[in-house]
C-alpha cells in the first residue's frame, strides 16, 4: 500500500461498568473495541461490517475522538489525534467529520438549514457575511438539494433529504476524512441507492478518505475499495471488497456472506446458508482465545488458547485471523 | 386564546402601573372609617373594605405588587435555573454531582426559616447601604424598596431549584442526541453548543413550567405577606386582599370576589400566553 493517510494503531476502547450508588465500584469492563489496527490510503473507502454490538460505531467515534480511547493511537496525515486536547483538537476537527445513522436525530430541529450550514462553514473558516448565503447554496447544490430550500427547517424534509443536509454539514468544514456510521440504514431502499451514489461521487470528487460502517454487506460492497469484518471488538478479516465478498476466508465472514439474500429466485432457493448457533457473546465477558470459537463450526481446542494473528493466502492485501485459515480454504 | 391572554395581561399591567398616575397619591390608603364595608356601586365602584378604603384602588396597587413579584421573581429563577441546569446536565459526572447536591441541600432547607433568616439579617443591610450613600453626599435611597428586593431574592432563590432540575434532566436526554455529537464533531465551542443548540430545544418544558411558576410565586408572596415577611400593610397585594376578603366573606363578598376573580383570570392568561409562546417557538407547529 502507498503511504497510509489514516493510521489506527492497536486502538482499544473499554468502558468501565460501575455498580453502587454512593461508592461506585468498577465491576467489569466492556471491551467495545479491543485492539484494532487499520491503515487507509488517501482517497480510499473502507467498508466496516459486523453484527450489531460488535463495536463498529464505537470504533468510528473513537477514531474521531468523540470517545477517548483507552489505548492505542490514531494518526491522520502527520498529526496524532490521540495526543490532541482541548483547543488543538477542536481546530483539528476540520479535517475529519462524521455522518450519522439517523437523519432525524442528527439535525437540530430548531435551526434552519441555512443557520446550520452557515454555522458549520464559519467554525473553521472566515467567510464574509455577504458571501455566506452563496456558500450555503453551493454546498446544498453539491449534495443535490435546491438552494431555495435553505430557509426551511429539518422537519420539512424527507429522510433522504435530511441525510443530504447532514452530509452537507459534514462537508462544510472541507474535511479529508469522513466516517459514515450506517448512513443509509434508516432510509428506504430506493433512497439508499441515491445516498450511496452521492457519497461515492463526493469521495471521488473531493478525494475524501472514508470509513463506511454498515451491517449490510451489499451496501458496503457497492461503495468500498476494501472491506474489514469486525467481530466482538476486533477485526477478523480485511481485504479488497470483491475478494472478501466472493472468496471469504474467515469462517465468520463466510457465515456473514451466506446470509445475504440473492435477487435471483433460482439461486436464492439453492443458496447454502451457514447458520451460526447462539448469540454473539457479551463483550463484558468475551471467550478466551479466538472470541468466535464458541459459535464457529470449525473450532478446535487450540482456538481457545490465543487470539490468532493475521495471515494471508494468495493475496497479501487479503488477511484473516484464523488458525485454520490454510486448511479451511483449500 | 394566547392573544386574548396577552392582551389581558397588558391591560392589567397598564392599569396597575400607569393608572395610579391619574389617581390621588393616597388612593389605596385613604381611610374613611364611616364608609367601611360599603357595597359596590355608588361612590366605591368595587366597594370598600373593613377600614373604608376604596377596593378598586387597593386592587390596582395590589396588582402592581403581585405582577412585579410574579414576573421579576420568575425571571430570576428562570435565568439561574436554565444556566445552572444546562451546565450541570451537559458536563455530567463529578461537576453534575456537586452541583446537584448543592441543589438538594438548598431544597431541604425549610423555606420559611430561610426567608426569616434572610429578612432578619438583610433588613439592616438596606439601612447601611443608605447610610453609605448618604456619607458620600448622595440622595440615593433604597430602603423603601428594600423589602420588595428581598422578597424577589427570597422567592427567586427557592424557585430556581426546580427549574434547574427540570433543565438538567432535559439537557441530559438531549446530550444523547446525535446532533449534539455532530456539533462536537464540527468543533463548535462548548458555550455555543450549550446556548445555541441546547437551550432552544428545552424551551418547551421550560415555558410550561414558567407558566406554573408565576402563579406559584404570586401565592408565595401572599403567604409571606400574611406572615408579615413580605409586603407590609398598608401596602396591599392580591394575596393580602384575598386573605382579608376570605376573613369577611359573609358580610362583604366583594372583598373576596373581585381580587379573587382577577387573580384567577390573570393566572389563566399567563397559562394561555405560555402555551402560545411554546407553540410559536417550535418550528414544527408554527404555520408559515
Interface residues (C-beta under 8 A of the other chain):
Chain A: X61 X64 X66 X89 X90 X91 X92 X93 X94 X97 X98 X100 X101 X102 X105 X106 X107 X108 X109 X110 X111 X119 X120 X123 X124 X153 X155 X166 X169 X172 X173
Chain B: X177 X178 X179 X181 X182 X183 X184 X185 X186 X187 X188 X189 X192 X196 X197 X200 X201 X282 X283 X284
